[in-house]
Amino acid sequence: MLTSKQRAYLNGLANQIPDILFIGKDGVTDEVVYQAKAQLKARELIKGKVQQNAPIDAREAANELSKEAKCDVVRVIGSKFILYKKNPQKKEGIL
């Protein structure tokens, strides 16, 4: 669970990174969950976007991915969302 200060800090960091996870017309599939887990392990902080033709909105996608990937939702705004998961293998993480 993140504190409000941690969320604000992570949100500021996420402004500089591009969207790397996209939810399309099939919604949150196993492949999307696999990509999210791999990207979270590599980067700790990822930003995603829900396309217009997706059957779910950004809040639902972020909540579903956070359950599947065991990560925290930093922020959902419009069609974009930010996810964070600490990588225990990295000595110096983001937080």
C-alpha positions in Angstrom: 0.0 0.0 0.0 1.4 3.4 -1.0 1.1 6.6 1.0 -0.1 9.8 -0.6 3.4 11.2 -0.7 4.7 8.1 -2.5 1.8 8.3 -5.0 2.6 11.9 -5.7 6.3 11.1 -6.2 5.6 8.2 -8.5 3.1 10.2 -10.4 5.7 12.8 -11.1 8.2 10.2 -12.3 5.5 8.7 -14.6 5.0 12.0 -16.4 8.4 11.5 -18.1 7.8 7.9 -19.3 5.9 6.8 -22.4 2.9 4.5 -22.4 4.2 0.9 -22.8 1.1 -1.2 -22.0 -2.0 -1.0 -24.2 -5.4 -2.6 -23.6 -7.2 -3.2 -26.8 -10.5 -4.7 -28.0 -9.9 -8.0 -26.2 -9.5 -6.3 -22.8 -7.1 -7.7 -20.2 -5.9 -10.9 -21.6 -3.3 -13.4 -20.3 -0.8 -11.8 -22.7 -1.4 -8.3 -21.3 -0.9 -9.6 -17.8 2.3 -11.4 -18.8 3.6 -8.2 -20.4 2.7 -6.1 -17.3 4.5 -8.5 -15.0 7.6 -8.5 -17.2 7.6 -4.7 -17.5 7.0 -4.2 -13.8 10.0 -6.5 -13.0 12.2 -4.6 -15.4 11.1 -1.0 -14.7 9.0 -1.0 -11.4 6.9 1.8 -12.8 4.8 1.5 -16.0 2.2 3.6 -17.7 -0.6 2.0 -19.7 -3.4 3.2 -21.9 -6.9 1.8 -22.7 -7.8 2.1 -26.4 -11.1 3.5 -27.5 -12.4 0.1 -28.7 -11.7 -1.7 -25.4 -14.6 -3.2 -23.6 -13.5 -1.9 -20.2 -12.4 1.5 -18.9 -9.1 2.5 -17.4 -10.1 2.0 -13.8 -11.3 -1.5 -14.4 -8.2 -2.4 -16.4 -5.9 -1.0 -13.7 -7.7 -2.8 -10.9 -7.7 -6.1 -12.8 -4.0 -5.8 -13.6 -3.2 -4.9 -10.0 -4.8 -8.1 -8.8 -3.2 -10.3 -11.4 0.3 -8.8 -11.3 0.1 -8.1 -7.5 1.1 -4.4 -7.9 -0.2 -1.0 -6.8 -2.3 1.4 -8.8 -0.7 4.8 -8.6 -3.2 6.8 -10.6 -5.9 6.5 -13.1 -6.8 9.5 -15.2 -8.8 9.5 -18.4 -7.8 6.5 -20.4 -4.3 6.2 -18.8 -3.2 4.4 -15.7 0.1 4.0 -13.7 1.2 0.8 -12.0 4.0 0.3 -9.5 5.6 -2.8 -8.1 8.9 -2.9 -6.1 11.4 -5.3 -7.5 13.1 -7.1 -4.5 16.1 -8.1 -6.7 17.1 -4.4 -7.2 19.1 -2.9 -4.5 18.1 0.6 -5.3 14.6 1.0 -6.4 12.4 4.0 -7.2 11.1 4.3 -3.7 
